[in-house]
Amino acid sequence: MAQDSIEAHLTVIFAALAVARYLQARTGMTIKRLARTLRPLQTVTIAVAGQQITAQPRSTRTQPPFSSRSATSRGTKTGTTCATQV
């Protein structure tokens, strides 16, 4: 069971790295800058095979994860929406 958990964790890590590298190559922005830019987003709408899917965070936190300061203290807006097509 522990090995399954470790393998699942590694799969998620490698998938996140692949997405980050793809976004970095596609936008020309560093991963750090992408993370900073995308952090304040609260919803995302993705079009997959002609179907639109809207996702919202499940967290009830007032701060973005991995941040010691709130998004508004950095001068960015919260509640922003992002739309993309895959």
C-alpha positions in Angstrom: 0.0 0.0 0.0 2.8 2.4 0.8 4.4 1.7 -2.6 1.2 2.6 -4.4 1.0 5.8 -2.5 4.6 6.7 -3.4 4.0 5.8 -7.1 0.8 7.9 -7.1 2.7 10.9 -5.6 5.5 10.6 -8.1 3.0 10.4 -11.0 1.3 13.7 -9.8 4.7 15.4 -9.4 5.9 14.4 -12.9 2.5 15.4 -14.4 2.7 18.8 -12.7 6.3 19.2 -14.0 5.2 18.3 -17.6 2.4 20.8 -17.5 4.7 23.5 -16.0 7.3 22.8 -18.7 4.7 22.9 -21.4 3.4 26.3 -20.2 6.9 27.6 -19.9 7.7 26.6 -23.5 4.3 27.9 -24.8 4.4 31.3 -23.0 8.1 32.0 -22.8 7.6 32.8 -19.1 9.6 31.2 -16.2 7.7 28.7 -14.0 8.2 31.1 -11.1 6.6 34.0 -13.0 3.8 31.7 -14.3 3.0 30.6 -10.7 3.0 34.2 -9.6 0.7 35.3 -12.4 -1.7 32.4 -12.1 -1.9 32.3 -8.2 -4.7 34.8 -7.8 -7.0 33.1 -10.3 -10.1 31.7 -8.6 -11.9 30.0 -11.5 -10.8 28.5 -14.7 -12.9 27.6 -17.8 -11.4 24.9 -20.1 -12.7 23.8 -23.4 -12.0 20.1 -24.1 -13.4 18.5 -27.3 -15.9 21.3 -27.6 -17.2 21.0 -24.1 -16.6 23.8 -21.6 -15.7 22.9 -18.0 -15.5 25.5 -15.2 -13.6 24.7 -12.1 -13.4 26.6 -8.8 -11.1 26.0 -5.8 -12.4 23.7 -3.1 -10.3 25.4 -0.4 -11.9 27.9 2.0 -8.5 29.5 2.7 -8.3 33.3 2.5 -4.7 33.1 1.2 -3.4 31.2 -1.8 -1.5 28.0 -0.8 2.3 28.3 -0.4 2.1 32.0 0.3 2.9 33.9 3.4 1.1 37.1 2.0 -2.3 37.4 0.6 -2.7 38.1 -3.2 -4.2 41.5 -2.5 -1.1 42.6 -0.5 1.0 42.0 -3.6 -1.3 44.3 -5.6 -3.1 41.6 -7.6 -6.8 41.0 -7.9 -8.6 38.0 -6.6 -11.6 36.5 -8.1 -10.1 36.7 -11.6 -11.2 34.2 -14.3 -9.0 32.5 -16.8 -10.2 30.8 -20.0 -8.2 28.5 -22.2 -8.7 25.9 -24.9 -7.1 22.4 -25.1 
